[in-house]
Amino acid sequence: MNIGIAGAGLVGRLIAWRLARAGHSVTLFDADSKAGEQAAGTTAAAMISPFAELAVSEPEIFRLGMVSLQCYPQWIAELEADSDCTVMYRQQGSLAVAHSPDVSSLRHFQDLLLHRLPVAHTQAVRVLSGAEIDDCEPAIAGRFRHGVFLAEEAQLDNAELFVALESALTKLGVTWYEQATVIAVAERQLQTTQNCYDFDMVVDARGVGAKAVLSVRGVRGEVLTVDAPEVTLQRPIRLMHPRYMLYVVPRANHRFIIGATELESEDKSSVTVRSALELLSALYSLHSGFAEASIVKWSVNLRPALPDNLPFVGWRSGVLTINGLYRHGYLLAPACVIQALALIEGK
């Protein structure tokens, strides 16, 4: 089929890639450039963490997340072959810890997780002593006496993923209209500010950009990127706190992605001093080596969320719509794309 896709963020790129691989003629439209600087998917730590999210989200998020977790290794291998690019993907688990005054927050997280976790997956969650934490992450040895290890969780490098998807789409012959704002979608038609295009099928993956036709809101997220030569971590670490859950995600060459904020606001202005101070003080408490880190950038973006904070994949007025991945973009994207592809095959 000849398929038009509105939106070239994470979901738009993934479904365009899978459709092009299947032999469809694909045209991609986005108000952003091909680099995707404005996409919510570039402002993320890209953790694939169904277990950690189960403690604070609906069971459906865990179910879909496990589908994505099983899918990622094969998709990453195929994407690297299609793009001639490397995408860092690691499945070494993640670790949740808390300082002594905040151990109650960690235990609450642990209790919720174990209560909601299906019996078949209980072996993937381990409660750790201080000595076991030291063995798991030597860089933070002696700092924490209680921890929870989530053995099956993973992470990827979202910057590398976006580059690889752009390369693969180009090699597969996808037509890409960048800086083309979509103003209307219909069953077989897509309209930008400049032109109207006809297709056999239209896919709407615009995220917050679809507010005119969907009850989607933006949820503000703030992410810090630092280079910390004195810090070496093996896996993502979550630091529990009564007000927030800080996450620190290692990248290559001692680069780290740090975040915690989740604000019900559509304000995309710069990070506030309060947010910066809370984030940096918590980061320093995790490892004193972060005091000498260089701040590479602060990033702010809006994640698309629907009223129930669950994703939607389905037909709306003849348009295949994927939206509402909220703060679970990398966790849910492959599973949502698989659902969408099944709908296309069944049409």
Long-range contacts (C-beta under 8 A, 24 or more apart in sequence): 1-25, 1-199, 1-200, 1-201, 1-344, 2-27, 2-199, 2-200, 2-201, 3-27, 3-199, 3-200, 3-201, 3-202, 3-203, 4-29, 4-190, 4-197, 4-199, 4-201, 4-202, 4-203, 5-29, 5-202, 5-203, 5-205, 6-30, 6-182, 6-185, 6-190, 6-202, 6-203, 6-204, 6-205, 6-206, 6-209, 6-210, 7-182, 7-204, 7-205, 7-206, 7-207, 7-209, 7-210, 8-32, 8-34, 8-36, 8-39, 8-176, 8-178, 9-36, 9-39, 9-40, 9-41, 9-205, 9-206, 9-207, 10-39, 10-40, 10-41, 10-158, 10-161, 10-162, 10-325, 10-329, 10-330, 10-333, 11-205, 11-207, 11-322, 11-325, 11-329, 11-333, 11-336, 11-337, 12-203, 12-205, 12-206, 13-162, 13-165, 13-166, 13-169, 14-165, 14-333, 14-334, 14-337, 15-203, 15-205, 15-322, 15-337, 15-340, 15-341, 16-169, 16-174, 17-79, 17-82, 17-165, 17-168, 17-169, 17-172, 17-174, 18-337, 18-341, 19-341, 19-344, 20-169, 20-172, 20-173, 20-174, 21-78, 21-82, 21-172, 22-341, 26-169, 26-172, 26-174, 26-175, 27-174, 27-175, 27-176, 27-177, 27-197, 27-199, 28-169, 28-174, 28-175, 28-176, 28-177, 29-177, 29-180, 29-182, 29-190, 29-192, 30-176, 30-177, 30-178, 30-179, 30-180, 31-179, 31-180, 31-181, 31-182, 31-209, 32-178, 32-179, 33-178, 33-179, 34-166, 34-176, 34-178, 35-162, 35-166, 36-162, 36-166, 38-301, 39-162, 39-301, 40-207, 40-208, 40-221, 40-301, 40-302, 40-303, 40-304, 40-329, 41-158, 41-162, 41-329, 41-330, 42-158, 42-159, 42-162, 42-299, 42-301, 43-221, 43-223, 43-299, 43-300, 43-301, 44-158, 44-221, 44-223, 44-257, 44-329, 44-330, 45-155, 45-158, 45-223, 45-236, 45-247, 45-249, 45-257, 45-258, 45-259, 46-155, 46-156, 46-157, 46-158, 46-161, 46-249, 46-257, 46-330, 47-94, 47-153, 47-154, 47-155, 47-236, 47-247, 47-249, 47-330, 47-331, 48-72, 48-91, 48-153, 48-154, 48-155, 48-156, 48-330, 48-331, 49-94, 49-150, 49-153, 49-154, 49-236, 49-331, 50-153, 50-331, 51-94, 51-113, 51-117, 51-121, 51-124, 51-125, 51-150, 51-152, 51-153, 52-94, 52-96, 52-113, 52-150, 52-153, 52-238, 53-328, 53-331, 54-112, 54-113, 54-116, 54-117, 55-109, 55-112, 55-113, 55-116, 56-112, 57-309, 57-328, 58-309, 58-310, 59-116, 60-310, 61-310, 61-328, 61-331, 61-332, 62-116, 64-311, 64-331, 64-332, 64-335, 64-336, 65-328, 65-331, 65-332, 65-335, 67-334, 67-335, 67-338, 68-330, 68-331, 68-332, 68-333, 68-334, 68-335, 69-152, 69-153, 69-154, 71-334, 71-335, 71-338, 72-154, 72-156, 72-334, 75-334, 76-156, 79-161, 79-164, 79-165, 79-168, 80-164, 82-167, 82-168, 82-171, 82-172, 83-163, 83-164, 83-165, 83-167, 83-168, 83-171, 84-167, 84-171, 85-160, 85-163, 85-164, 85-167, 85-168, 86-160, 86-164, 87-156, 87-157, 87-160, 87-161, 87-164, 88-156, 88-157, 88-160, 88-251, 88-252, 89-154, 89-155, 89-156, 89-157, 90-154, 90-155, 90-156, 90-235, 91-152, 91-153, 91-154, 92-154, 92-234, 92-235, 93-149, 93-150, 93-151, 93-152, 93-153, 93-235, 94-149, 94-150, 94-153, 94-155, 94-235, 94-236, 94-237, 94-238, 95-128, 95-133, 95-136, 95-137, 95-147, 95-148, 95-149, 95-150, 95-235, 95-236, 95-237, 95-238, 96-147, 96-148, 96-149, 96-150, 96-237, 96-238, 96-239, 96-240, 97-133, 97-140, 97-143, 97-144, 97-146, 97-147, 97-148, 97-237, 97-238, 97-239, 97-240, 98-144, 98-146, 98-239, 98-240, 98-241, 99-143, 99-144, 99-239, 99-285, 100-145, 102-240, 102-241, 102-242, 103-145, 103-146, 105-240, 105-241, 105-242, 106-146, 106-147, 106-148, 106-240, 107-146, 109-148, 109-240, 109-245, 110-148, 113-148, 121-152, 123-151, 124-150, 124-151, 124-152, 125-149, 125-150, 125-151, 126-151, 136-234, 137-233, 137-234, 137-235, 137-237, 139-231, 139-232, 139-233, 139-287, 139-289, 140-233, 140-237, 140-286, 140-287, 143-286, 143-287, 153-236, 155-235, 155-236, 155-249, 156-330, 157-251, 157-252, 158-330, 182-206, 182-209, 185-213, 185-319, 186-317, 186-318, 186-319, 187-317, 187-318, 187-319, 188-318, 201-320, 201-344, 201-347, 202-318, 202-319, 202-320, 203-319, 203-320, 203-321, 203-322, 203-340, 204-316, 204-319, 204-320, 204-321, 204-322, 204-323, 205-321, 205-322, 205-323, 206-323, 207-303, 207-304, 207-323, 207-325, 208-266, 208-302, 208-304, 210-304, 210-321, 210-323, 213-316, 214-306, 214-312, 214-316, 214-321, 214-323, 215-306, 215-307, 216-304, 216-305, 216-306, 216-323, 216-324, 217-266, 217-304, 217-305, 217-306, 218-265, 218-266, 218-302, 218-303, 218-304, 218-305, 219-262, 219-263, 219-264, 219-265, 219-302, 219-303, 219-304, 219-305, 219-326, 219-327, 220-261, 220-262, 220-263, 220-264, 220-265, 220-266, 220-267, 220-268, 220-300, 220-301, 220-302, 221-259, 221-261, 221-262, 221-263, 221-300, 221-301, 221-302, 221-303, 221-327, 222-259, 222-260, 222-261, 222-263, 222-271, 222-275, 222-279, 222-298, 222-299, 222-300, 223-257, 223-258, 223-259, 223-298, 223-299, 223-300, 224-257, 224-258, 224-259, 224-271, 224-276, 224-279, 224-280, 224-283, 224-295, 224-297, 224-298, 224-299, 225-255, 225-256, 225-257, 225-258, 225-295, 225-296, 225-297, 225-298, 225-299, 226-255, 226-256, 226-258, 226-283, 226-290, 226-293, 226-294, 226-295, 226-296, 227-253, 227-254, 227-255, 227-256, 227-293, 227-294, 227-296, 228-254, 228-255, 228-256, 228-287, 228-289, 228-290, 228-292, 228-293, 228-294, 229-254, 229-292, 229-293, 230-254, 230-289, 230-290, 230-292, 230-293, 231-256, 231-287, 231-289, 231-290, 231-293, 233-287, 237-286, 239-282, 239-285, 239-286, 241-282, 243-278, 244-278, 244-282, 246-279, 246-282, 246-283, 246-286, 248-283, 248-286, 255-296, 256-290, 256-293, 258-283, 262-327, 266-302, 268-300, 268-301, 268-302, 269-300, 270-298, 270-300, 271-298, 271-300, 303-327, 303-329, 311-336, 313-339, 313-340, 313-343, 314-343, 315-343, 320-344
